[in-house]
Amino acid sequence: MKKYVFKLEMKVRDYECDLQGVVNNANYQHYMEHTRHEYLESLGENFGVMHEKGVDAFVSRVEIHYRTSLHSGDRFSSYVNIRKNGPKLVFEQEIYREPDNVLAAKGTVDVVVVEDGKLTRGEYFDHLIESDEEK
């Protein structure tokens, strides 16, 4: 398994499953979003506080590949890496079922940052990414 900058452990809840008894595809995107929010909080930031400062991060693209279905009660770990690509922040995310470490889904999420209503090159996150890389 490759190295990640952040890991979040979670458990599948009954209501996240569809009639086939597996996690509905949209919930994998929810898991990934929750992981990004928790990662940001681990760096001392918060989307609500950012918004109050006039800084908003918007998802501009999501690509998810589904590998193995998760079921109600399954425990899993959601991992994230981050890099910059021009004005975009690119989150590379993977979800692994525990304890057998089977890949359930992997995705790439592109995020753009708007500050005071203007698209930026994501400079707001530079210090966060750099400080996390130093750990």
TIKOL-155514 format. One record per residue (C-alpha): x, y, z; residue in one letter. Coordinates in steps of 0.05 Angstrom, whole numbers, plus 32768, in hexadecimal, padded with zeros to 4 digits. Layout:
BEGIN
<r><u>X</u><v>Y</v><w>Z</w><resn>a</resn></r>
...
This chain:
BEGIN
<r><u>8000</u><v>8000</v><w>8000</w><resn>m</resn></r>
<r><u>801A</u><v>8045</v><w>7FEF</w><resn>k</resn></r>
<r><u>8025</u><v>807C</v><w>8022</w><resn>k</resn></r>
<r><u>7FEC</u><v>80AC</v><w>8030</w><resn>y</resn></r>
<r><u>7FEA</u><v>80EF</v><w>8054</w><resn>v</resn></r>
<r><u>7FA9</u><v>80DF</v><w>8079</w><resn>f</resn></r>
<r><u>7F7F</u><v>80A3</v><w>808D</w><resn>k</resn></r>
<r><u>7F39</u><v>80A2</v><w>80AA</w><resn>l</resn></r>
<r><u>7F18</u><v>8063</v><w>80C5</w><resn>e</resn></r>
<r><u>7ECC</u><v>805B</v><w>80BC</w><resn>m</resn></r>
<r><u>7E95</u><v>8028</v><w>80BE</w><resn>k</resn></r>
<r><u>7E5D</u><v>801C</v><w>808B</w><resn>v</resn></r>
<r><u>7E18</u><v>802E</v><w>80A7</w><resn>r</resn></r>
<r><u>7DDA</u><v>8007</v><w>8093</w><resn>d</resn></r>
<r><u>7DB8</u><v>8043</v><w>8071</w><resn>y</resn></r>
<r><u>7DF3</u><v>804B</v><w>8041</w><resn>e</resn></r>
<r><u>7DE3</u><v>8009</v><w>801F</w><resn>c</resn></r>
<r><u>7DB4</u><v>7FFE</v><w>7FE4</w><resn>d</resn></r>
<r><u>7D84</u><v>7FC5</v><w>7FD6</w><resn>l</resn></r>
<r><u>7DBD</u><v>7F97</v><w>7FC2</w><resn>q</resn></r>
<r><u>7DDA</u><v>7F9E</v><w>8008</w><resn>g</resn></r>
<r><u>7E18</u><v>7FC4</v><w>7FF1</w><resn>v</resn></r>
<r><u>7E2D</u><v>800C</v><w>7FFC</w><resn>v</resn></r>
<r><u>7E0B</u><v>8039</v><w>7FCA</w><resn>n</resn></r>
<r><u>7E3D</u><v>8057</v><w>7F99</w><resn>n</resn></r>
<r><u>7E30</u><v>809F</v><w>7FAE</w><resn>a</resn></r>
<r><u>7E45</u><v>8090</v><w>7FF6</w><resn>n</resn></r>
<r><u>7E8D</u><v>8082</v><w>7FE0</w><resn>y</resn></r>
<r><u>7E8F</u><v>80CB</v><w>7FCA</w><resn>q</resn></r>
<r><u>7E74</u><v>80DF</v><w>800E</w><resn>h</resn></r>
<r><u>7EAA</u><v>80B6</v><w>8031</w><resn>y</resn></r>
<r><u>7EDF</u><v>80D8</v><w>8007</w><resn>m</resn></r>
<r><u>7EC3</u><v>811D</v><w>8015</w><resn>e</resn></r>
<r><u>7EC0</u><v>810F</v><w>8060</w><resn>h</resn></r>
<r><u>7F08</u><v>80F8</v><w>805D</w><resn>t</resn></r>
<r><u>7F1E</u><v>8138</v><w>803B</w><resn>r</resn></r>
<r><u>7EFA</u><v>8162</v><w>806F</w><resn>h</resn></r>
<r><u>7F1A</u><v>813B</v><w>80A9</w><resn>e</resn></r>
<r><u>7F5E</u><v>8140</v><w>8088</w><resn>y</resn></r>
<r><u>7F56</u><v>818C</v><w>8083</w><resn>l</resn></r>
<r><u>7F42</u><v>818F</v><w>80CC</w><resn>e</resn></r>
<r><u>7F7F</u><v>8165</v><w>80DF</w><resn>s</resn></r>
<r><u>7FA8</u><v>819E</v><w>80C0</w><resn>l</resn></r>
<r><u>7F84</u><v>81D3</v><w>80EA</w><resn>g</resn></r>
<r><u>7F54</u><v>81EB</v><w>80B5</w><resn>e</resn></r>
<r><u>7F09</u><v>81E8</v><w>80AD</w><resn>n</resn></r>
<r><u>7EDC</u><v>81F5</v><w>8071</w><resn>f</resn></r>
<r><u>7EAC</u><v>821F</v><w>809A</w><resn>g</resn></r>
<r><u>7EE3</u><v>824C</v><w>80B4</w><resn>v</resn></r>
<r><u>7F01</u><v>8251</v><w>806E</w><resn>m</resn></r>
<r><u>7EBD</u><v>8267</v><w>8052</w><resn>h</resn></r>
<r><u>7EB9</u><v>829E</v><w>8087</w><resn>e</resn></r>
<r><u>7EFD</u><v>82B6</v><w>806E</w><resn>k</resn></r>
<r><u>7EE3</u><v>82B9</v><w>8027</w><resn>g</resn></r>
<r><u>7F06</u><v>8279</v><w>8011</w><resn>v</resn></r>
<r><u>7EDF</u><v>823F</v><w>7FF2</w><resn>d</resn></r>
<r><u>7EF7</u><v>81FD</v><w>7FD6</w><resn>a</resn></r>
<r><u>7ECA</u><v>81DF</v><w>7FA0</w><resn>f</resn></r>
<r><u>7ECD</u><v>819A</v><w>7F82</w><resn>v</resn></r>
<r><u>7ED6</u><v>81A2</v><w>7F37</w><resn>s</resn></r>
<r><u>7EDC</u><v>8158</v><w>7F24</w><resn>r</resn></r>
<r><u>7ED3</u><v>8114</v><w>7F44</w><resn>v</resn></r>
<r><u>7EE9</u><v>80D1</v><w>7F27</w><resn>e</resn></r>
<r><u>7EDC</u><v>8092</v><w>7F4F</w><resn>i</resn></r>
<r><u>7EED</u><v>804A</v><w>7F3D</w><resn>h</resn></r>
<r><u>7EC7</u><v>8015</v><w>7F64</w><resn>y</resn></r>
<r><u>7EEC</u><v>7FD4</v><w>7F72</w><resn>r</resn></r>
<r><u>7ECB</u><v>7FAD</v><w>7FAB</w><resn>t</resn></r>
<r><u>7E88</u><v>7FBB</v><w>7FCB</w><resn>s</resn></r>
<r><u>7E84</u><v>7FCC</v><w>8015</w><resn>l</resn></r>
<r><u>7E4A</u><v>7FB0</v><w>803E</w><resn>h</resn></r>
<r><u>7E25</u><v>7FC7</v><w>807C</w><resn>s</resn></r>
<r><u>7E53</u><v>7FC3</v><w>80B9</w><resn>g</resn></r>
<r><u>7E93</u><v>7FBF</v><w>8091</w><resn>d</resn></r>
<r><u>7ECC</u><v>7FE7</v><w>80AE</w><resn>r</resn></r>
<r><u>7EF8</u><v>800C</v><w>807D</w><resn>f</resn></r>
<r><u>7F2F</u><v>803F</v><w>8079</w><resn>s</resn></r>
<r><u>7F2D</u><v>807B</v><w>804B</w><resn>s</resn></r>
<r><u>7F70</u><v>8097</v><w>8035</w><resn>y</resn></r>
<r><u>7F84</u><v>80D8</v><w>8014</w><resn>v</resn></r>
<r><u>7FBF</u><v>80F8</v><w>7FF1</w><resn>n</resn></r>
<r><u>7FC0</u><v>813E</v><w>7FD6</w><resn>i</resn></r>
<r><u>7FE8</u><v>8162</v><w>7FA0</w><resn>r</resn></r>
<r><u>7FE2</u><v>81A1</v><w>7F78</w><resn>k</resn></r>
<r><u>7FD8</u><v>81A2</v><w>7F2D</w><resn>n</resn></r>
<r><u>7FD5</u><v>81EA</v><w>7F14</w><resn>g</resn></r>
<r><u>7F9A</u><v>820C</v><w>7F36</w><resn>p</resn></r>
<r><u>7F7D</u><v>81CA</v><w>7F4E</w><resn>k</resn></r>
<r><u>7F87</u><v>81A3</v><w>7F8D</w><resn>l</resn></r>
<r><u>7F85</u><v>8159</v><w>7F7B</w><resn>v</resn></r>
<r><u>7F70</u><v>8128</v><w>7FB0</w><resn>f</resn></r>
<r><u>7F82</u><v>80E0</v><w>7FA3</w><resn>e</resn></r>
<r><u>7F56</u><v>80B4</v><w>7FCE</w><resn>q</resn></r>
<r><u>7F4E</u><v>806A</v><w>7FDC</w><resn>e</resn></r>
<r><u>7F1F</u><v>8043</v><w>8008</w><resn>i</resn></r>
<r><u>7F35</u><v>7FFF</v><w>8024</w><resn>y</resn></r>
<r><u>7F09</u><v>7FCD</v><w>8047</w><resn>r</resn></r>
<r><u>7F26</u><v>7FB7</v><w>808A</w><resn>e</resn></r>
<r><u>7F43</u><v>7F8C</v><w>80A4</w><resn>p</resn></r>
<r><u>7F53</u><v>7F67</v><w>8063</w><resn>d</resn></r>
<r><u>7F6C</u><v>7FA7</v><w>8041</w><resn>n</resn></r>
<r><u>7F43</u><v>7F9D</v><w>8001</w><resn>v</resn></r>
<r><u>7F3C</u><v>7FDA</v><w>7FD3</w><resn>l</resn></r>
<r><u>7EF3</u><v>7FEE</v><w>7FD0</w><resn>a</resn></r>
<r><u>7EF9</u><v>802F</v><w>7FA9</w><resn>a</resn></r>
<r><u>7F2C</u><v>8061</v><w>7F90</w><resn>k</resn></r>
<r><u>7F21</u><v>80A7</v><w>7F77</w><resn>g</resn></r>
<r><u>7F3E</u><v>80E8</v><w>7F62</w><resn>t</resn></r>
<r><u>7F1D</u><v>8129</v><w>7F77</w><resn>v</resn></r>
<r><u>7F31</u><v>816C</v><w>7F59</w><resn>d</resn></r>
<r><u>7F23</u><v>81AA</v><w>7F83</w><resn>v</resn></r>
<r><u>7F29</u><v>81F3</v><w>7F71</w><resn>v</resn></r>
<r><u>7F2E</u><v>822C</v><w>7FA3</w><resn>v</resn></r>
<r><u>7F07</u><v>826D</v><w>7F9D</w><resn>v</resn></r>
<r><u>7F1D</u><v>82A7</v><w>7FC8</w><resn>e</resn></r>
<r><u>7EF0</u><v>82E4</v><w>7FCE</w><resn>d</resn></r>
<r><u>7ECA</u><v>82CC</v><w>7F91</w><resn>g</resn></r>
<r><u>7F08</u><v>82C2</v><w>7F65</w><resn>k</resn></r>
<r><u>7F28</u><v>8281</v><w>7F4E</w><resn>l</resn></r>
<r><u>7F6E</u><v>8279</v><w>7F6B</w><resn>t</resn></r>
<r><u>7FA8</u><v>824A</v><w>7F5F</w><resn>r</resn></r>
<r><u>7F9B</u><v>8229</v><w>7FA2</w><resn>g</resn></r>
<r><u>7FD0</u><v>8251</v><w>7FC8</w><resn>e</resn></r>
<r><u>7FA4</u><v>8250</v><w>8006</w><resn>y</resn></r>
<r><u>7FB6</u><v>8206</v><w>800F</w><resn>f</resn></r>
<r><u>8001</u><v>820C</v><w>8001</w><resn>d</resn></r>
<r><u>8014</u><v>8215</v><w>8049</w><resn>h</resn></r>
<r><u>7FE8</u><v>81DB</v><w>805F</w><resn>l</resn></r>
<r><u>8004</u><v>81AB</v><w>802B</w><resn>i</resn></r>
<r><u>804B</u><v>81C0</v><w>803A</w><resn>e</resn></r>
<r><u>8043</u><v>81B9</v><w>8085</w><resn>s</resn></r>
<r><u>8023</u><v>8175</v><w>807C</w><resn>d</resn></r>
<r><u>805C</u><v>815E</v><w>804F</w><resn>e</resn></r>
<r><u>808E</u><v>8171</v><w>8085</w><resn>e</resn></r>
<r><u>806E</u><v>8140</v><w>80B8</w><resn>k</resn></r>
